[in-house]
Amino acid sequence: MLESKQVVVIGGGISGLACAYRLRQRGADVTLLEAGSHPGGLIGTFEKDGFLFESGPQSFQGTETLLQTIRELGIETELCKADPKAPRFVLRQGKLWNVPMSPQAILSSSLLGLASRWKIVSEPFRRTRPPSEEESVAKFVRRKFGHEILEYLVSPFVSGVYAGDPEKLSLRAAFPTLEEWEREYGSVLRGAMKSRAARPRDKRPAGPPPLCTFRGGNSTLARAIAAKLGDRLLLTSAVDAVRPCSSASPGVARIQFTREGRPDTLVARAVVIATPATTAARLVGVLAPSLAPKLAGIPYAPVCVVGLGYHAKQFGRVIDGFGVLIPRAEKIRTLGIVWNSSLFPGRAGEGRVAVTGIIGGATDPGIIDESEDTIASIVRLDCESVLDVAGAPIVSCVWKHPKALPQYNLGHSHVVKAIRDGERAVPGLFFAGNYLSGPSIGKCVEEAFATADATAAYLDGGSAGRP
């Protein structure tokens, strides 16, 4: 049956969910098509033998936009916030070191040598200029702070956020504010201080956004948005093709999809593609053929997530804090271990501990080809070594994500610009996703809201594309 809709959003991950939710707030007639059987994409919460694990993102930063959305959804009472003072650790020479989070802590910490500590605290008093060519994160950090800081602070952080390779990751695409501060102020730390001082006192954040989840896990957010969408969310609806409408049709595109084995078609005045970039490339092949190779060329890093549950007595040390990041120099394959039951209640139960190991990323793509048993064994042995664990876990779960995170590598900013140009060239076509302005849940929601606002403005007679 051919049916005309104002907007069709393709992809029911957090970006598509948030975009459809915002469009409904703006009064648009929207339908969301999701190929899978549940909303949320990589976001997934699973219970096993009294342990609660996340198969994708382990938590999220409570940004202003995201917290406001949580309040609107009526799930604020389910929100859990981690203690912002909980220590973070990094492994060096087999020992766990507190990550220094302030200038005073940097000066007193023995994690870094004296020369590296001096480079950090003296950076506001030195002036440098960024090079004219695009710079990788690794090149920037070596130039400004030296190799030790790259190896033991920045590289582990990049692995935790992007699962990326700092030698390939673009500073301009991944951390644009740092480049802007150096260009304007000659110093990233001085730029941070001046930017904070330029804000009205009542608008200055007290600190970084809190680390959050829900009592029932991150899936609470996806389920709440899905409930608001109701029958406007069509699960198990795989889009086969997006084709331009004929000149006689009132829509911009015909969306051909298969739902539960039955073919169907929708006509839309506007289409938002909120799938991974590789899927988006296939879908726009006819509607915007020049964009297809740009989208297809965005690399993704594979990640495997291993949830492990233990008795607390199996640990030779107290598990209290956020977790530990593991630099590649330590020659340990696991990228980091999140201490879930230390961060949030209800993850393990009395006398038990839940941790999650993250492995793979751009520097270890071959892990995705290993069996689940092999992956679990690697992470388990790494946990035994790093956390002084004795004996096998009570439970273990493995989730493999072949295309977990888009890589904001050198040249990525040009790809994003081409996508924005493509939106303006094809009125009614819009994009949302974690490859545009950041992979975090908060960034995805903000990007999706901006896309929804641009789409609603177009439907109201405004210009095509994002402003």
C-alpha positions as CSV (number, residue, x, y, z in Angstrom):
1,M,0.0,0.0,0.0
2,L,1.4,3.4,-1.0
3,E,1.1,5.9,1.8
4,S,2.3,9.5,2.0
5,K,4.1,10.8,5.1
6,Q,5.8,14.0,6.0
7,V,9.0,12.5,7.3
8,V,10.5,9.1,7.3
9,V,13.5,8.5,9.6
10,I,15.6,5.4,8.7
11,G,17.5,3.8,11.6
12,G,16.3,3.2,15.1
13,G,19.6,3.7,17.0
14,I,19.8,6.5,19.5
15,S,20.2,9.1,16.7
16,G,17.1,8.0,14.8
17,L,15.1,7.7,18.0
18,A,16.1,11.1,19.2
19,C,15.4,12.7,15.8
20,A,12.0,11.1,15.5
21,Y,11.1,12.2,19.0
22,R,12.1,15.8,18.4
23,L,10.2,15.8,15.1
24,R,7.1,14.7,16.9
25,Q,7.7,17.6,19.4
26,R,7.8,19.9,16.4
27,G,4.5,18.6,15.2
28,A,5.7,16.6,12.2
29,D,4.0,13.5,11.0
30,V,7.0,11.1,11.3
31,T,7.5,7.3,10.9
32,L,10.7,5.6,12.1
33,L,11.8,2.4,10.3
34,E,14.2,0.1,12.2
35,A,15.5,-3.1,10.7
36,G,16.2,-4.8,14.0
37,S,13.7,-6.2,16.5
38,H,14.5,-3.7,19.3
39,P,15.2,0.0,19.4
40,G,18.5,1.6,20.5
41,G,21.1,0.2,18.1
42,L,24.3,-0.7,20.0
43,I,22.7,0.3,23.3
44,G,21.7,-2.9,25.0
45,T,21.2,-4.0,28.7
46,F,21.2,-7.7,29.7
47,E,20.6,-9.5,33.0
48,K,22.3,-12.8,33.7
49,D,22.3,-14.6,37.1
50,G,21.7,-11.4,39.0
51,F,24.3,-9.4,37.1
52,L,23.4,-6.4,34.9
53,F,25.6,-5.8,31.9
54,E,25.7,-3.3,29.0
55,S,26.4,-4.8,25.6
56,G,27.4,-1.4,24.1
57,P,28.1,2.0,25.8
58,Q,28.6,1.4,29.5
59,S,27.3,4.8,30.6
60,F,26.7,8.3,29.2
61,Q,27.6,11.8,30.1
62,G,24.6,13.7,31.5
63,T,24.8,16.7,29.1
64,E,22.3,19.5,29.5
65,T,20.3,18.5,26.5
66,L,20.2,14.8,27.5
67,L,19.2,15.5,31.1
68,Q,16.4,17.8,29.8
69,T,15.2,15.0,27.5
70,I,15.3,12.5,30.4
71,R,13.1,14.8,32.4
72,E,10.6,15.2,29.5
73,L,10.4,11.4,29.1
74,G,9.5,11.0,32.8
75,I,12.4,8.7,33.7
76,E,14.5,11.1,35.8
77,T,13.7,9.1,38.9
78,E,15.4,6.1,37.3
79,L,18.6,8.0,36.7
80,C,21.9,7.0,38.4
81,K,24.9,9.3,38.6
82,A,28.4,8.1,39.4
83,D,30.4,9.8,42.1
84,P,32.4,12.4,40.3
85,K,35.2,12.0,42.8
86,A,35.6,8.3,42.1
87,P,39.2,7.7,41.0
88,R,40.2,6.8,37.4
89,F,43.2,4.6,36.9
90,V,45.7,3.9,34.1
91,L,48.1,0.9,34.0
92,R,51.8,1.6,33.9
93,Q,54.5,-1.1,34.3
94,G,51.8,-3.4,35.7
95,K,50.7,-1.0,38.4
96,L,47.5,1.0,38.7
97,W,48.0,4.7,38.9
98,N,45.4,7.4,39.7
99,V,44.9,9.6,36.7
100,P,45.6,13.2,37.9
101,M,42.6,15.4,37.2
102,S,43.9,18.8,38.3
103,P,47.1,20.9,38.0
104,Q,47.9,20.2,41.7
105,A,47.4,16.4,41.2
106,I,49.6,16.5,38.0
107,L,52.5,18.1,40.0
108,S,52.3,15.6,42.8
109,S,51.6,12.5,40.7
110,S,54.4,10.0,39.9
111,L,52.6,8.6,37.0
112,L,54.5,11.0,34.7
113,G,58.1,12.1,34.8
114,L,59.0,15.6,36.1
115,A,59.6,16.9,32.6
116,S,56.2,15.8,31.4
117,R,54.5,17.3,34.4
118,W,56.3,20.6,33.8
119,K,55.2,20.6,30.2
120,I,51.5,20.4,31.3
121,V,51.6,23.0,34.1
122,S,53.7,25.5,32.0
123,E,51.7,25.2,28.8
124,P,49.5,28.2,29.6
125,F,52.7,30.4,29.7
126,R,54.0,29.3,26.3
127,R,52.6,30.3,22.9
128,T,52.5,28.0,19.9
129,R,50.7,28.0,16.6
130,P,49.0,25.0,14.9
131,P,50.5,24.0,11.6
132,S,48.7,24.9,8.3
133,E,48.1,21.2,7.4
134,E,45.6,19.0,9.3
135,E,47.2,17.4,12.3
136,S,46.7,14.0,13.9
137,V,46.0,13.8,17.7
138,A,49.3,12.0,18.2
139,K,51.3,14.6,16.3
140,F,49.6,17.4,18.2
141,V,50.3,15.9,21.6
142,R,53.9,15.1,20.9
143,R,54.4,18.7,19.6
144,K,52.7,20.3,22.7
145,F,53.4,17.9,25.5
146,G,55.7,15.0,24.5
147,H,55.6,11.3,23.9
148,E,55.1,10.2,27.5
149,I,51.8,12.1,27.9
150,L,50.6,10.8,24.6
151,E,51.4,7.2,25.6
152,Y,50.0,7.2,29.1
153,L,47.2,9.8,29.1
154,V,46.0,10.7,25.7
155,S,46.2,7.4,23.8
156,P,44.3,5.4,26.4
157,F,41.6,8.2,26.5
158,V,41.3,8.1,22.7
159,S,40.9,4.3,22.9
160,G,38.2,4.7,25.5
161,V,36.2,7.3,23.5
162,Y,36.8,6.4,19.8
163,A,38.5,3.0,20.0
164,G,40.8,4.9,17.7
165,D,44.4,5.2,16.6
166,P,45.8,8.6,17.7
167,E,48.3,8.4,14.8
168,K,45.3,8.5,12.3
169,L,42.7,10.4,14.4
170,S,42.2,14.0,13.2
171,L,42.5,16.6,16.0
172,R,40.3,19.0,13.9
173,A,37.5,16.4,13.6
174,A,37.7,14.7,16.9
175,F,38.7,17.5,19.3
176,P,38.1,20.8,17.3
177,T,38.1,23.0,20.4
178,L,41.7,22.2,21.1
179,E,42.8,23.4,17.7
180,E,40.6,26.5,18.0
181,W,42.1,27.4,21.4
182,E,45.7,27.0,20.2
183,R,45.0,29.1,17.1
184,E,43.2,31.9,19.0
185,Y,45.2,31.9,22.3
186,G,48.4,30.1,21.5
187,S,47.7,27.7,24.4
188,V,45.0,25.1,24.9
189,L,44.9,25.4,28.7
190,R,44.8,29.2,28.5
191,G,42.1,28.9,25.9
192,A,40.1,26.7,28.2
193,M,40.4,29.2,31.1
194,K,39.5,32.2,28.9
195,S,36.5,30.4,27.4
196,R,35.2,29.6,30.8
197,A,35.8,33.1,32.0
198,A,33.9,34.5,29.0
199,R,30.7,32.8,30.1
200,P,28.3,34.5,32.5
201,R,29.0,33.2,36.0
202,D,25.6,31.6,36.3
203,K,26.2,29.7,32.9
204,R,29.6,28.2,33.9
205,P,29.4,24.5,34.5
206,A,30.5,23.4,38.0
207,G,32.5,20.6,36.4
208,P,32.2,18.1,33.6
209,P,28.8,16.5,32.9
210,P,28.1,13.6,35.4
211,L,28.6,10.0,34.3
212,C,25.1,8.4,34.2
213,T,23.0,5.4,33.5
214,F,19.6,4.1,34.8
215,R,18.7,1.6,37.5
216,G,17.6,-0.7,34.7
217,G,20.5,0.1,32.4
218,N,21.0,2.3,29.4
219,S,18.2,0.6,27.5
220,T,15.8,2.5,29.7
221,L,16.4,5.6,27.5
222,A,15.8,3.8,24.2
223,R,12.6,2.1,25.5
224,A,11.3,5.4,26.9
225,I,11.7,7.2,23.5
226,A,10.2,4.2,21.7
227,A,7.2,4.3,24.0
228,K,6.6,8.0,23.1
229,L,6.8,7.2,19.4
230,G,4.2,4.3,19.8
231,D,3.0,2.9,16.5
232,R,5.2,5.5,14.6
233,L,8.1,3.2,15.3
234,L,8.1,0.2,12.9
235,L,10.5,-2.5,14.0
236,T,11.8,-5.4,11.8
237,S,11.4,-3.0,8.9
238,A,14.5,-3.2,6.7
239,V,14.8,-0.5,4.0
240,D,15.6,-1.9,0.6
241,A,15.8,1.3,-1.4
242,V,15.3,5.1,-1.3
243,R,14.4,6.4,-4.7
244,P,13.5,9.9,-5.9
245,C,9.8,10.5,-6.5
246,S,8.5,11.4,-10.0
247,S,7.8,15.0,-10.7
248,A,4.1,14.4,-10.3
249,S,4.5,13.1,-6.7
250,P,4.3,15.4,-3.7
251,G,7.2,13.6,-2.0
252,V,11.0,13.8,-2.2
253,A,11.5,10.0,-2.0
254,R,9.9,6.6,-2.1
255,I,11.1,4.4,0.6
256,Q,10.8,0.7,-0.2
257,F,11.1,-1.6,2.8
258,T,10.3,-5.1,4.0
259,R,8.5,-5.6,7.2
260,E,8.2,-9.1,8.6
261,G,8.7,-10.5,5.1
262,R,6.1,-8.3,3.4
263,P,7.2,-5.5,1.0
264,D,5.8,-2.0,1.5
265,T,6.5,1.5,0.4
266,L,6.2,5.0,1.9
267,V,6.4,8.3,0.2
268,A,8.0,11.1,2.2
269,R,8.4,14.9,1.8
270,A,11.6,14.6,3.9
271,V,13.9,11.6,4.7
272,V,16.4,11.4,7.6
273,I,19.0,8.7,7.2
274,A,20.1,7.8,10.7
275,T,21.9,4.6,10.0
276,P,25.6,3.8,10.1
277,A,27.5,5.5,7.3
278,T,28.1,2.3,5.4
279,T,24.4,1.6,5.3
280,A,23.6,5.3,4.4
281,A,26.0,4.9,1.4
282,R,23.8,2.1,0.0
283,L,20.6,4.0,0.6
284,V,21.6,7.2,-1.1
285,G,23.1,5.6,-4.1
286,V,20.2,6.7,-6.4
287,L,19.0,9.8,-4.5
288,A,22.5,11.4,-4.0
289,P,25.0,9.3,-5.9
290,S,27.9,11.7,-5.2
291,L,27.6,11.1,-1.5
292,A,27.7,7.4,-1.6
293,P,31.5,7.0,-1.9
294,K,32.1,9.6,0.8
295,L,29.9,7.8,3.3
296,A,31.2,4.4,2.3
297,G,34.8,5.6,2.9
298,I,34.2,6.4,6.6
299,P,36.2,3.6,8.5
300,Y,34.7,1.9,11.5
301,A,36.6,0.2,14.3
302,P,35.4,-3.2,15.6
303,V,34.9,-3.6,19.4
304,C,34.2,-6.6,21.5
305,V,32.5,-6.1,24.9
306,V,33.0,-8.8,27.6
307,G,30.9,-8.7,30.8
308,L,32.4,-10.6,33.8
309,G,30.8,-11.3,37.2
310,Y,32.8,-12.4,40.2
311,H,32.6,-12.9,43.9
312,A,34.2,-9.9,45.6
313,K,36.5,-12.2,47.6
314,Q,38.1,-13.3,44.3
315,F,39.8,-9.9,44.0
316,G,43.2,-9.1,45.6
317,R,42.4,-5.4,45.6
318,V,39.4,-3.2,46.4
319,I,37.5,-2.4,43.2
320,D,36.6,1.2,43.9
321,G,36.5,3.8,41.1
322,F,35.6,4.2,37.4
323,G,38.0,1.6,36.0
324,V,41.3,1.3,34.3
325,L,42.6,2.3,30.9
326,I,45.4,0.2,29.5
327,P,48.0,1.9,27.2
328,R,49.2,-0.1,24.2
329,A,52.8,0.1,25.6
330,E,51.7,-2.3,28.3
331,K,51.4,-5.1,25.7
332,I,48.0,-6.1,27.1
333,R,45.3,-6.7,24.5
334,T,42.3,-5.4,26.5
335,L,41.9,-1.6,26.0
336,G,40.2,-0.9,29.4
337,I,38.1,-2.4,32.2
338,V,35.0,-0.7,33.5
339,W,34.2,-1.3,37.2
340,N,30.4,-1.3,36.7
341,S,29.3,-2.4,40.2
342,S,31.6,0.3,41.8
343,L,30.0,3.0,39.6
344,F,26.3,2.2,39.8
345,P,24.0,0.3,42.1
346,G,22.2,-2.9,41.2
347,R,24.9,-4.3,38.9
348,A,26.0,-7.3,40.9
349,G,24.4,-7.8,44.3
350,E,25.9,-8.1,47.7
351,G,29.4,-9.5,47.9
352,R,29.8,-9.7,44.1
353,V,31.5,-7.5,41.5
354,A,30.7,-6.8,37.9
355,V,33.3,-5.6,35.5
356,T,33.4,-5.1,31.7
357,G,36.4,-5.5,29.5
358,I,36.6,-3.6,26.1
359,I,38.9,-5.1,23.5
360,G,39.6,-4.4,19.8
361,G,39.5,-1.0,18.3
362,A,41.4,0.5,15.3
363,T,44.8,-0.8,16.7
364,D,43.5,-4.4,17.1
365,P,40.9,-5.0,14.4
366,G,41.7,-8.8,14.2
367,I,40.0,-9.5,17.5
368,I,36.6,-9.5,15.8
369,D,37.5,-12.7,13.9
370,E,38.2,-14.6,17.1
371,S,35.6,-16.9,18.7
372,E,33.6,-15.6,21.6
373,D,35.3,-18.2,23.8
374,T,38.7,-16.9,22.8
375,I,37.7,-13.3,23.3
376,A,36.3,-14.0,26.8
377,S,39.5,-16.0,27.7
378,I,41.8,-13.1,26.6
379,V,39.8,-10.5,28.6
380,R,39.5,-12.8,31.6
381,L,43.2,-13.4,31.8
382,D,43.9,-9.7,31.4
383,C,41.5,-9.0,34.3
384,E,43.3,-11.6,36.4
385,S,46.7,-9.9,35.7
386,V,45.6,-6.3,36.0
387,L,43.1,-6.5,38.9
388,D,44.6,-9.5,40.8
389,V,41.6,-11.8,40.4
390,A,41.8,-15.4,41.4
391,G,39.7,-18.0,39.7
392,A,37.1,-18.1,37.0
393,P,34.2,-15.7,36.8
394,I,30.7,-16.7,37.9
395,V,29.3,-15.5,34.6
396,S,30.7,-14.1,31.4
397,C,29.0,-12.5,28.3
398,V,30.5,-11.5,25.0
399,W,29.1,-9.1,22.4
400,K,30.9,-8.6,19.1
401,H,30.4,-5.3,17.2
402,P,32.2,-5.4,13.8
403,K,31.4,-1.8,13.1
404,A,31.2,-0.3,16.6
405,L,32.6,3.3,16.2
406,P,33.3,5.6,13.2
407,Q,36.8,6.8,13.0
408,Y,37.3,10.6,12.8
409,N,40.5,10.2,10.9
410,L,42.5,12.7,8.9
411,G,40.2,14.2,6.3
412,H,37.0,13.4,8.2
413,S,36.0,17.1,8.4
414,H,36.0,17.3,4.6
415,V,33.7,14.3,4.5
416,V,31.2,15.9,6.9
417,K,31.3,19.1,4.8
418,A,30.5,17.1,1.7
419,I,27.5,15.5,3.5
420,R,26.2,18.9,4.5
421,D,26.6,20.1,0.9
422,G,24.8,17.0,-0.2
423,E,21.9,17.9,2.1
424,R,21.5,21.3,0.5
425,A,21.8,19.8,-3.0
426,V,18.9,17.4,-2.4
427,P,16.1,19.2,-0.7
428,G,14.3,17.0,1.8
429,L,17.3,14.7,2.5
430,F,19.0,14.9,5.9
431,F,21.5,12.8,7.9
432,A,21.9,12.1,11.6
433,G,24.4,9.7,13.2
434,N,27.5,9.2,15.3
435,Y,29.9,9.9,12.4
436,L,28.9,13.6,12.2
437,S,29.7,15.4,15.4
438,G,30.8,12.8,18.0
439,P,30.1,9.2,18.9
440,S,28.9,9.7,22.5
441,I,25.2,9.3,23.3
442,G,25.0,12.9,24.3
443,K,26.5,14.1,21.1
444,C,24.2,11.8,19.1
445,V,21.1,13.3,20.7
446,E,22.3,16.9,20.2
447,E,23.1,16.1,16.5
448,A,19.7,14.4,16.1
449,F,17.8,17.3,17.6
450,A,19.6,19.8,15.3
451,T,18.8,17.5,12.3
452,A,15.1,17.3,13.4
453,D,14.9,21.1,13.7
454,A,16.4,21.6,10.3
455,T,14.0,19.0,8.8
456,A,11.0,20.7,10.5
457,A,12.1,24.1,9.2
458,Y,12.3,22.6,5.7
459,L,8.8,21.2,6.0
460,D,7.6,24.6,7.1
461,G,8.9,26.2,3.9
462,G,12.5,26.9,5.0
463,S,15.7,26.2,3.1
464,A,17.1,22.8,2.6
465,G,20.0,21.4,4.6
466,R,21.5,22.3,7.9
467,P,22.3,26.0,8.6
